[in-house]
Amino acid sequence: MSTIFDRVDARLATALSPSRRLTLQRPRTLALGFLVLHTVFLLALLPTILTGRVLGDLPLYRTWAELGFSNGVWQGIDTAWVYPIGAILPIAFASVAGPLLYQLLWFLMTTVLNAVAVGALTDWGRRRSGFKSAWYWLLASFLLSPVGLLRLEGITAPLVIVGLVLLARRPLVAAALLTLATWIKVWPAAVILAVVTVSPRRRTVLLTGAALSAGVAASVWLLGGLRYLTGFITEQTDRALQLEAPITTPWVWLATLGRPDTVIYENYSIATREVSGPGTDLVASLMTPVMFAAIAAIFVLLLIATLRRADAAQLVLLGSLALVSAFVVFNKVGSPQYMLWLVPVVAVGVGRSWMLWRVPAVLMLAIAGLTTLVFPIFYLPLIAGDPFSLLLLTVRNVLLVMLLSWSVREVARLAWAAPKHEVESAARRPLPVGQGRIDG
């Protein structure tokens, strides 16, 4: 596999001459790239904005906001909800100018947050190594734009990027952002778990997160919705195997090949496609315990690596990627926006070391491109049993498993490596008589 990535590096070196690299590391060039990309996004959304319509998941978000503002019925407070209660903040904010401008305000929110993420990655143009991360984030945002612009992950992903970047310098702010992101969509909890396991800033992060979460709980209690505070957890327990989840792929092939007892059907109550076939009920009931077992195993590896004094900054990123990948690979629910759970960690990692992170960086770009091909481009043929569409989904899911395997292997490598103090003492230990170092 290293040969493949060596070839990728060689192609990049050919395409990016020293002068081009210097150009890409200029703040003005990055700002221009950001503006061009988001202008393209705006032009693509302009017909929808001008007609007062909404796309993606936004029709549902707008309905929830209208129920709250017009009827006083707020999701997560007056009724059970599939999302954590913090999700109501962006959903309601996009409706403050009325339903006809909902798409525009949502676009402006994602644009501002993307700008903040790019600024944090580059320290507002002062950190040269961060430019690779910023360009990577913009490229991945383009590849995943159908979900990044139209779902809550477009809000949480930039927040996680900023939280990871600020963790070492401003742990209080980082903890607040990661906690806020978790109360919007639950997946950043995996990043917080990695941080509180291995980071020297764990106490600050833990106390800040606990204090903010207590404030959220108190606010919901005062509004009369405490019984629904954790409803987003139980809302997921009865789900069947979803079409795009990696574990579902064998049954999708059975349905595509015409096996009569295996079908793809629509769950109208939650507007998603699920798969039913021999053994699917059993597998669906087992996936949540399997997912938590995988997370527990990764957690143990992180603890061992921490005790053996592995580099904390690198371990936070590797642990975050391993934990989030486990959330995706072992989840019975699979959606295209889940790929935006992974990109923020990889983008920050690219800025630390391209050589270490080139494997997940390349895999993630391939995963992002395939994800958008599957949804929305080939989604209807996939449902109809088109083998080519299913092949795209299968390759995407195999790459997700490879990404998980790589991240777990890297965490394990740090866990079983020689402790840092032993390496340092060995370097200082005098060599036996007659031996010496050879330089050159």
Secondary structure, DSSP 8 states (H G I E B T S, - for coil): -HHHHHHHHHHHHHHS-HHHHHHHTSHHHHHHHHHHHHHHHHHHHHHHHHTT---TTHHHHHHHHHHHHHH---BTTTB--SS-GGGHHHHHHTTTT-GGGHHHHHHHHHHHHHHHHHHHHHTTTT-TTHHHHHHHHHHHHHHTHHHHTTSTHHHHHHHHHHHHHHTTT-HHHHHHHHHHHHHHSSTHHHHHHHHHHH-TTHHHHHHHHHHHHHHHHHHHHHTT-GGGTTHHHHTTTT---BTTSGGGHHHHHHHHTT-TT-EEEEETTTTEEEEE-TTHHHHHHHHHHHHHHHHHHHHHHHHHHHHTT--HHHHHHHHHHHHHHHHHHT-S---GGGHHHHHHHHHHHHHH-HHHHHHHHHHHHHHHHHHHIIIIITHHHHHTT-HHHHHHHHHHHHHHHHHHHHHHHHHHHHHHS--HHHHHHHHHS---TT------
